Amino acid sequence: MNSLAIDYRSPRSLVVLAIFLVVVVGMGALIGINTAPGEWYASLNKPPFNPPNWVFGPVWFTLYVLIAIAGWRTFMRDSGGTEMKAWFGQMVLNWAWSPVWFTLHLLWPAFAVIVVMWLLIVAFIVGSWRKDRVSAWLFVPYLAWVSFASLLNLSVAILN
């Protein structure tokens, strides 16, 4: 279905948007609170481009809002399509990364998770580009941040 034919302002659509926002932002916050960096993370050797810890919360909140909106738009357009599957897959990996890194302290497996997540983000953007360019563009800042986070993950893994 063409994204122009979808009424994103219908009551059903707005309820679905609210659900996406609550689930994506809520799960992100819950995971972030339960896997907050502690002494282990503080003790790691980090590259000079490692941002201060306070940067991560606002960045992820903003990205989660964009991710939720893109997911909502995609769900409204084609809830069982390839793009929705890529969206769901990257979301599961996104939520898995913090426990793998901060709770289990598995630097290299976390890097594998983030690489596959990055590939699914790219797949979502490419797949959405012709059908819903807004959703594709909503994922561009996310791709940029996950690219940076991947480099950071790799650098910390190498340094430790």
C-alpha positions as CSV (number, residue, x, y, z in Angstrom):
1,M,0.0,0.0,0.0
2,N,1.2,3.5,-0.8
3,S,2.0,5.5,2.3
4,L,0.1,8.4,0.8
5,A,-3.2,6.4,1.0
6,I,-2.9,5.8,4.7
7,D,-4.7,8.0,7.1
8,Y,-2.1,8.5,9.8
9,R,-4.5,10.7,11.8
10,S,-7.3,8.2,12.2
11,P,-8.1,7.1,15.8
12,R,-6.9,3.6,15.1
13,S,-3.6,4.9,13.7
14,L,-3.0,7.2,16.6
15,V,-3.6,4.4,19.1
16,V,-1.1,2.2,17.2
17,L,1.4,5.2,17.3
18,A,0.9,5.5,21.0
19,I,1.5,1.8,21.5
20,F,4.7,1.9,19.4
21,L,6.0,4.9,21.4
22,V,5.2,3.3,24.8
23,V,6.7,0.0,23.9
24,V,9.9,1.2,22.1
25,V,10.7,4.1,24.5
26,G,9.5,2.2,27.5
27,M,11.5,-0.9,26.8
28,G,14.5,1.2,26.0
29,A,14.2,3.0,29.3
30,L,13.6,-0.2,31.2
31,I,16.6,-1.9,29.7
32,G,18.7,1.3,30.1
33,I,17.9,1.5,33.8
34,N,18.5,-2.1,34.5
35,T,21.8,-2.2,32.6
36,A,23.2,1.2,33.5
37,P,27.0,1.4,33.3
38,G,28.7,0.6,36.6
39,E,32.1,0.0,37.9
40,W,32.9,-2.6,35.3
41,Y,32.3,-0.2,32.4
42,A,34.1,2.6,34.3
43,S,37.2,0.3,34.6
44,L,37.4,-0.4,30.8
45,N,40.0,1.2,28.6
46,K,38.2,3.5,26.2
47,P,39.2,5.3,23.0
48,P,39.6,9.1,23.1
49,F,36.4,9.6,21.2
50,N,34.3,7.9,23.8
51,P,31.5,10.4,24.7
52,P,30.6,11.2,28.4
53,N,28.0,8.9,29.8
54,W,25.3,11.7,30.1
55,V,25.2,11.8,26.2
56,F,23.7,8.4,25.8
57,G,20.3,8.9,27.5
58,P,19.1,11.9,25.5
59,V,20.5,10.4,22.2
60,W,18.7,7.1,22.8
61,F,15.5,8.7,23.8
62,T,15.4,10.8,20.6
63,L,16.4,7.8,18.5
64,Y,13.7,5.6,20.2
65,V,11.1,8.1,19.3
66,L,12.2,8.2,15.7
67,I,12.4,4.3,15.6
68,A,8.9,4.1,17.0
69,I,7.5,6.5,14.4
70,A,9.1,4.6,11.6
71,G,7.9,1.3,13.0
72,W,4.3,2.7,13.3
73,R,4.3,4.0,9.7
74,T,5.7,0.7,8.4
75,F,3.1,-1.3,10.4
76,M,0.3,0.9,9.1
77,R,1.5,0.4,5.6
78,D,2.3,-3.3,5.6
79,S,2.4,-5.0,9.0
80,G,3.7,-8.4,7.6
81,G,6.1,-7.0,5.0
82,T,9.9,-7.3,4.7
83,E,10.5,-3.8,6.1
84,M,8.4,-4.6,9.2
85,K,10.4,-7.8,9.7
86,A,13.7,-5.9,9.4
87,W,12.3,-3.3,11.9
88,F,11.3,-5.9,14.4
89,G,14.7,-7.8,14.0
90,Q,16.7,-4.6,14.6
91,M,14.6,-3.7,17.6
92,V,15.1,-7.1,19.2
93,L,18.9,-6.8,18.7
94,N,18.8,-3.2,19.9
95,W,17.2,-4.4,23.2
96,A,19.6,-7.3,23.4
97,W,22.8,-5.4,23.0
98,S,22.9,-3.6,26.5
99,P,22.4,-6.8,28.5
100,V,25.0,-8.6,26.4
101,W,27.5,-5.7,26.9
102,F,26.7,-4.2,30.4
103,T,25.3,-7.3,32.2
104,L,27.1,-10.2,30.7
105,H,30.3,-8.2,29.8
106,L,30.6,-10.0,26.5
107,L,32.4,-7.4,24.3
108,W,32.9,-9.5,21.2
109,P,29.4,-11.1,21.1
110,A,28.0,-7.6,21.7
111,F,29.9,-6.4,18.6
112,A,28.4,-9.3,16.6
113,V,24.9,-8.2,17.8
114,I,25.5,-4.6,16.8
115,V,26.9,-5.5,13.4
116,V,23.8,-7.6,12.6
117,M,21.6,-4.8,14.0
118,W,23.4,-2.3,11.7
119,L,22.7,-4.6,8.7
120,L,19.0,-4.7,9.5
121,I,18.9,-0.9,9.9
122,V,20.4,-0.6,6.4
123,A,17.9,-3.2,5.1
124,F,15.1,-1.2,6.6
125,I,16.2,2.0,5.0
126,V,16.8,0.4,1.6
127,G,13.5,-1.4,1.7
128,S,11.5,1.6,2.8
129,W,13.1,4.1,0.5
130,R,10.7,3.7,-2.4
131,K,7.6,2.9,-0.3
132,D,7.9,5.4,2.5
133,R,10.8,7.8,2.3
134,V,9.8,9.4,5.6
135,S,10.3,6.1,7.5
136,A,13.6,5.6,5.7
137,W,14.8,9.1,6.6
138,L,13.7,8.6,10.3
139,F,16.3,5.7,10.4
140,V,19.2,7.7,9.0
141,P,20.2,9.3,12.4
142,Y,19.8,5.9,13.9
143,L,22.2,4.4,11.3
144,A,24.7,7.2,12.0
145,W,24.6,6.6,15.7
146,V,24.8,2.8,15.5
147,S,27.7,3.2,13.1
148,F,29.5,5.3,15.7
149,A,28.4,2.9,18.5
150,S,29.8,0.0,16.5
151,L,33.1,1.7,16.1
152,L,33.1,2.4,19.9
153,N,32.1,-1.2,20.7
154,L,34.9,-2.5,18.5
155,S,37.5,-0.1,19.9
156,V,36.6,-0.9,23.5
157,A,36.8,-4.7,22.7
158,I,40.2,-4.3,21.1
159,L,41.5,-2.1,24.0
160,N,40.4,-4.6,26.6
